[in-house]
Amino acid sequence: MLKPILGQIKVLLTHHSRVQLLRFDLHLPVTEFMTALAGNQVASKFFKQIRQDLGSRNWNYQDKVIQGWTREIGESNNAHYHCYIGVSSTVRLGTFYGDTPTLLWKLIYNRWEELTGGSVRPSGHHVVNRFNHEQLSTAFYHLSYLCKARSKDFGTGEPHKRYSNSRLKPKQAVNRISINDDYHGTVCTNDTVTRFDLVISPPYSCI
């Protein structure tokens, strides 16, 4: 999961020289149990709807969007999803304070509430400029929390997905930016900070 996330950020940077990455959690209603398969289908439908919305005239045809989610089981019976979305810096994010989210945050909140009646918990956002390693490192560290193995309910024998990631293709005309998996920095997994090199296998439990 680490490599696909980093790869998609780099691919998005071939389309836009400046991008925004949003981190948030999607929570299903605690009053209604939903199977893993049903929950995953709803999460996939949510991201499909968000991509369609951003690709519409109302959002200036923003069709270059990346996203990913990981499914986790907490104390409640229902799962929750750690998520991210990446878009061009021209997209107006708005705010998510109190009960009145605006712009893109409002779109995320409304779509999830319409589909599930559940809640959205924002976890901040990052701006990354092409070739700026420090910005990329900071954003990737934040997004790497999706990859922690804890609470992923592995080993149950159930065939449902534990994570999903977009597959945006790079812009062919841009050849100055490397989109390989080389990365030297830190990631956050299992609530600890680990320094690693993505060229080799990370020495901790992650997905």
Contacts in CASP RR format, 6 or more apart in sequence:
PFRMAT RR
TARGET T0000
AUTHOR 0000-0000-0000
METHOD contacts of the structure
MODEL  1
MLKPILGQIKVLLTHHSRVQLLRFDLHLPVTEFMTALAGNQVASKFFKQI
RQDLGSRNWNYQDKVIQGWTREIGESNNAHYHCYIGVSSTVRLGTFYGDT
PTLLWKLIYNRWEELTGGSVRPSGHHVVNRFNHEQLSTAFYHLSYLCKAR
SKDFGTGEPHKRYSNSRLKPKQAVNRISINDDYHGTVCTNDTVTRFDLVI
SPPYSCI
1 70 0 8 1.000
1 146 0 8 1.000
1 147 0 8 1.000
1 163 0 8 1.000
1 165 0 8 1.000
1 206 0 8 1.000
1 207 0 8 1.000
2 144 0 8 1.000
2 147 0 8 1.000
2 187 0 8 1.000
2 198 0 8 1.000
2 202 0 8 1.000
2 206 0 8 1.000
3 181 0 8 1.000
3 198 0 8 1.000
4 165 0 8 1.000
5 68 0 8 1.000
5 84 0 8 1.000
5 140 0 8 1.000
5 143 0 8 1.000
5 144 0 8 1.000
5 146 0 8 1.000
5 147 0 8 1.000
5 165 0 8 1.000
6 140 0 8 1.000
6 181 0 8 1.000
6 183 0 8 1.000
6 198 0 8 1.000
7 179 0 8 1.000
7 181 0 8 1.000
8 66 0 8 1.000
8 165 0 8 1.000
8 166 0 8 1.000
8 167 0 8 1.000
8 168 0 8 1.000
9 19 0 8 1.000
9 21 0 8 1.000
9 66 0 8 1.000
9 86 0 8 1.000
9 128 0 8 1.000
9 136 0 8 1.000
9 139 0 8 1.000
9 140 0 8 1.000
9 143 0 8 1.000
10 170 0 8 1.000
10 177 0 8 1.000
10 178 0 8 1.000
10 179 0 8 1.000
11 66 0 8 1.000
11 168 0 8 1.000
11 169 0 8 1.000
11 170 0 8 1.000
11 179 0 8 1.000
12 19 0 8 1.000
12 64 0 8 1.000
12 66 0 8 1.000
12 86 0 8 1.000
12 168 0 8 1.000
13 19 0 8 1.000
13 128 0 8 1.000
13 130 0 8 1.000
13 177 0 8 1.000
14 170 0 8 1.000
14 171 0 8 1.000
14 174 0 8 1.000
14 177 0 8 1.000
14 179 0 8 1.000
15 64 0 8 1.000
15 88 0 8 1.000
15 168 0 8 1.000
15 170 0 8 1.000
15 171 0 8 1.000
15 174 0 8 1.000
16 64 0 8 1.000
16 88 0 8 1.000
16 89 0 8 1.000
16 90 0 8 1.000
16 130 0 8 1.000
17 129 0 8 1.000
17 130 0 8 1.000
18 88 0 8 1.000
18 89 0 8 1.000
18 127 0 8 1.000
18 128 0 8 1.000
18 129 0 8 1.000
18 130 0 8 1.000
19 86 0 8 1.000
19 87 0 8 1.000
19 88 0 8 1.000
19 89 0 8 1.000
19 127 0 8 1.000
19 128 0 8 1.000
20 86 0 8 1.000
20 87 0 8 1.000
20 88 0 8 1.000
20 89 0 8 1.000
20 91 0 8 1.000
20 93 0 8 1.000
20 125 0 8 1.000
20 126 0 8 1.000
20 127 0 8 1.000
20 128 0 8 1.000
21 84 0 8 1.000
21 85 0 8 1.000
21 86 0 8 1.000
21 125 0 8 1.000
21 126 0 8 1.000
21 127 0 8 1.000
21 128 0 8 1.000
21 139 0 8 1.000
21 142 0 8 1.000
21 143 0 8 1.000
22 84 0 8 1.000
22 85 0 8 1.000
22 86 0 8 1.000
22 87 0 8 1.000
22 93 0 8 1.000
22 104 0 8 1.000
22 105 0 8 1.000
22 108 0 8 1.000
22 122 0 8 1.000
22 124 0 8 1.000
22 125 0 8 1.000
23 82 0 8 1.000
23 83 0 8 1.000
23 84 0 8 1.000
23 122 0 8 1.000
23 123 0 8 1.000
23 124 0 8 1.000
23 125 0 8 1.000
23 142 0 8 1.000
23 143 0 8 1.000
23 145 0 8 1.000
24 83 0 8 1.000
24 84 0 8 1.000
24 85 0 8 1.000
24 108 0 8 1.000
24 120 0 8 1.000
24 121 0 8 1.000
24 122 0 8 1.000
24 123 0 8 1.000
24 124 0 8 1.000
25 80 0 8 1.000
25 81 0 8 1.000
25 82 0 8 1.000
25 83 0 8 1.000
25 120 0 8 1.000
25 121 0 8 1.000
25 123 0 8 1.000
26 43 0 8 1.000
26 46 0 8 1.000
26 69 0 8 1.000
26 80 0 8 1.000
26 81 0 8 1.000
26 83 0 8 1.000
26 112 0 8 1.000
26 116 0 8 1.000
26 118 0 8 1.000
26 119 0 8 1.000
26 120 0 8 1.000
27 78 0 8 1.000
27 80 0 8 1.000
27 81 0 8 1.000
27 118 0 8 1.000
27 119 0 8 1.000
27 120 0 8 1.000
27 121 0 8 1.000
28 34 0 8 1.000
28 39 0 8 1.000
28 42 0 8 1.000
28 78 0 8 1.000
28 79 0 8 1.000
28 80 0 8 1.000
28 116 0 8 1.000
28 118 0 8 1.000
29 78 0 8 1.000
29 116 0 8 1.000
29 117 0 8 1.000
29 118 0 8 1.000
30 76 0 8 1.000
30 77 0 8 1.000
30 78 0 8 1.000
32 78 0 8 1.000
33 77 0 8 1.000
33 78 0 8 1.000
34 42 0 8 1.000
34 78 0 8 1.000
34 79 0 8 1.000
36 71 0 8 1.000
36 79 0 8 1.000
36 153 0 8 1.000
36 158 0 8 1.000
36 160 0 8 1.000
37 160 0 8 1.000
39 71 0 8 1.000
39 79 0 8 1.000
40 71 0 8 1.000
40 160 0 8 1.000
40 161 0 8 1.000
40 164 0 8 1.000
42 115 0 8 1.000
42 116 0 8 1.000
43 69 0 8 1.000
43 71 0 8 1.000
43 81 0 8 1.000
43 83 0 8 1.000
43 164 0 8 1.000
44 164 0 8 1.000
45 115 0 8 1.000
46 111 0 8 1.000
46 112 0 8 1.000
46 115 0 8 1.000
47 67 0 8 1.000
47 68 0 8 1.000
47 69 0 8 1.000
47 83 0 8 1.000
47 85 0 8 1.000
47 166 0 8 1.000
49 111 0 8 1.000
49 115 0 8 1.000
50 65 0 8 1.000
50 67 0 8 1.000
50 85 0 8 1.000
50 107 0 8 1.000
50 108 0 8 1.000
50 111 0 8 1.000
51 63 0 8 1.000
51 65 0 8 1.000
51 67 0 8 1.000
53 59 0 8 1.000
53 107 0 8 1.000
53 111 0 8 1.000
54 62 0 8 1.000
54 63 0 8 1.000
54 65 0 8 1.000
54 87 0 8 1.000
54 91 0 8 1.000
55 61 0 8 1.000
55 62 0 8 1.000
55 63 0 8 1.000
55 65 0 8 1.000
59 91 0 8 1.000
60 90 0 8 1.000
62 87 0 8 1.000
62 88 0 8 1.000
62 90 0 8 1.000
62 91 0 8 1.000
64 87 0 8 1.000
64 88 0 8 1.000
64 168 0 8 1.000
65 85 0 8 1.000
65 86 0 8 1.000
65 87 0 8 1.000
65 166 0 8 1.000
65 168 0 8 1.000
66 84 0 8 1.000
66 85 0 8 1.000
66 86 0 8 1.000
66 166 0 8 1.000
66 168 0 8 1.000
67 83 0 8 1.000
67 84 0 8 1.000
67 85 0 8 1.000
67 86 0 8 1.000
67 165 0 8 1.000
67 166 0 8 1.000
68 83 0 8 1.000
68 84 0 8 1.000
68 85 0 8 1.000
68 146 0 8 1.000
68 163 0 8 1.000
68 164 0 8 1.000
68 165 0 8 1.000
68 166 0 8 1.000
69 81 0 8 1.000
69 82 0 8 1.000
69 83 0 8 1.000
69 84 0 8 1.000
69 146 0 8 1.000
69 163 0 8 1.000
69 164 0 8 1.000
70 81 0 8 1.000
70 82 0 8 1.000
70 83 0 8 1.000
70 146 0 8 1.000
70 147 0 8 1.000
70 152 0 8 1.000
70 162 0 8 1.000
70 163 0 8 1.000
70 207 0 8 1.000
71 79 0 8 1.000
71 80 0 8 1.000
71 81 0 8 1.000
71 152 0 8 1.000
71 153 0 8 1.000
71 160 0 8 1.000
71 161 0 8 1.000
71 162 0 8 1.000
71 163 0 8 1.000
72 79 0 8 1.000
72 80 0 8 1.000
72 81 0 8 1.000
72 82 0 8 1.000
72 151 0 8 1.000
72 152 0 8 1.000
72 153 0 8 1.000
73 79 0 8 1.000
73 151 0 8 1.000
73 152 0 8 1.000
73 153 0 8 1.000
74 80 0 8 1.000
74 151 0 8 1.000
82 145 0 8 1.000
82 146 0 8 1.000
83 146 0 8 1.000
84 143 0 8 1.000
84 146 0 8 1.000
85 108 0 8 1.000
87 104 0 8 1.000
89 127 0 8 1.000
91 104 0 8 1.000
92 103 0 8 1.000
92 104 0 8 1.000
93 103 0 8 1.000
93 104 0 8 1.000
93 105 0 8 1.000
93 125 0 8 1.000
94 101 0 8 1.000
94 102 0 8 1.000
94 103 0 8 1.000
94 104 0 8 1.000
94 105 0 8 1.000
94 106 0 8 1.000
95 101 0 8 1.000
95 102 0 8 1.000
95 103 0 8 1.000
95 105 0 8 1.000
96 102 0 8 1.000
96 105 0 8 1.000
96 109 0 8 1.000
96 120 0 8 1.000
96 122 0 8 1.000
101 108 0 8 1.000
101 109 0 8 1.000
105 122 0 8 1.000
108 120 0 8 1.000
109 120 0 8 1.000
112 118 0 8 1.000
112 119 0 8 1.000
112 120 0 8 1.000
113 119 0 8 1.000
113 120 0 8 1.000
123 142 0 8 1.000
124 142 0 8 1.000
126 135 0 8 1.000
126 138 0 8 1.000
126 139 0 8 1.000
126 142 0 8 1.000
127 135 0 8 1.000
128 135 0 8 1.000
128 136 0 8 1.000
128 139 0 8 1.000
129 135 0 8 1.000
130 177 0 8 1.000
131 177 0 8 1.000
137 183 0 8 1.000
137 185 0 8 1.000
137 186 0 8 1.000
140 183 0 8 1.000
140 185 0 8 1.000
140 187 0 8 1.000
141 185 0 8 1.000
141 186 0 8 1.000
141 187 0 8 1.000
141 188 0 8 1.000
142 188 0 8 1.000
144 187 0 8 1.000
144 188 0 8 1.000
144 189 0 8 1.000
145 188 0 8 1.000
145 189 0 8 1.000
146 163 0 8 1.000
147 163 0 8 1.000
147 187 0 8 1.000
147 189 0 8 1.000
147 206 0 8 1.000
147 207 0 8 1.000
148 188 0 8 1.000
148 189 0 8 1.000
148 190 0 8 1.000
148 191 0 8 1.000
148 206 0 8 1.000
149 189 0 8 1.000
149 190 0 8 1.000
149 205 0 8 1.000
149 206 0 8 1.000
149 207 0 8 1.000
150 190 0 8 1.000
150 191 0 8 1.000
150 205 0 8 1.000
152 162 0 8 1.000
152 163 0 8 1.000
152 207 0 8 1.000
153 162 0 8 1.000
154 162 0 8 1.000
162 207 0 8 1.000
163 207 0 8 1.000
170 179 0 8 1.000
181 198 0 8 1.000
181 199 0 8 1.000
182 197 0 8 1.000
182 198 0 8 1.000
182 199 0 8 1.000
183 197 0 8 1.000
183 198 0 8 1.000
184 197 0 8 1.000
185 195 0 8 1.000
185 196 0 8 1.000
185 197 0 8 1.000
186 193 0 8 1.000
186 194 0 8 1.000
186 195 0 8 1.000
186 196 0 8 1.000
187 193 0 8 1.000
187 194 0 8 1.000
187 196 0 8 1.000
187 202 0 8 1.000
187 206 0 8 1.000
188 194 0 8 1.000
189 202 0 8 1.000
189 204 0 8 1.000
189 205 0 8 1.000
189 206 0 8 1.000
190 204 0 8 1.000
190 205 0 8 1.000
190 206 0 8 1.000
192 204 0 8 1.000
194 202 0 8 1.000
194 203 0 8 1.000
194 204 0 8 1.000
196 202 0 8 1.000
196 203 0 8 1.000
196 204 0 8 1.000
END
